[in-house]
Amino acid sequence: MREGYDAQQVCLNGHQQTDRYYGSPEFRREFCEECGASTVHKCSNCLADILGDYSVPGVIAFGCTTPVPPFCRGCGVKFPWTDRLIASKASDAVSAIDPKDVLARLCTRFSLVVRELRHRHDNRPTLNVVDEYDVQDLLHSALHLFFDDVRAEEVVPSYAGKSTRMDFLLKDASISVEAKMTRKGLGAKEVGEQLILDIAQYQSHPSCKSLFCLVYDPEHRVRNPRGIETDLSKTHGELEVRVFVVS
């Protein structure tokens, strides 16, 4: 074995077979064992080897340590797996975001989204948020941008003889999401009472470790929104609660 770069063998879907194609021929595969696709070790455009492990005499490497490249080093052409590889990295970046940070941003910017939806090109029809169901529908759509498993209307165990359903449960993150909209007869006092009852009920749900409450208040019926947020955004028993009142 001499010092220098070896080649790597990759299937057309981007699964690496070996990064020591010449140095360890026993690891070569004509077809990928993971997906069954054909494998290559050269660029189909310029026939340059796909860059593999850098071998040093006397040094033994265990496992594949060379990343699968998206583009050929010889001609710059992208490989058949490049689009899939880039999409996978983008997905990993999204999944790495703290779900609580995601929910906090969705809640604090909810009213901005509502305003933008009202001004569509050429006055096209849109979702006009006029009641609590509209708030839930819009929030539900936004949650799917960041979460794979969004469960609507999950049953909450009864509390003081009364049972209810949570708006959304993000089971993988153990987070419940509640959406409300103020209206005539549902001002600061009523919203506060509802949230206190929700918090007490959600503490008994086995899949709920955190509760995010979005209160959409477009008519400014809550005169002291920061007060409600401060009073209720804390840990209740073992349940972390965060409340956002936005207008």
Secondary structure, DSSP 8 states (H G I E B T S, - for coil): --SEEEE-EEETTS-EEES-TTT-GGG--SB-TTT--BEESB-TTT--B-EEEEE-TT----S--S---SB-TTT--B-TTHHHHHHHHHHHHHHTS-HHHHHHHHHHTHHHHHHHHTS-GGG-------SHHHHHHHHHHHHTTT-S--EEEEEEEEETTEEEEEEEEEGGGTEEEEEEE-BTTBSHHHHHHHHHHHHHHHTT-TT-SEEEEEEE-TT---S-HHHHHHHHSSEETTEEEEEEEE-
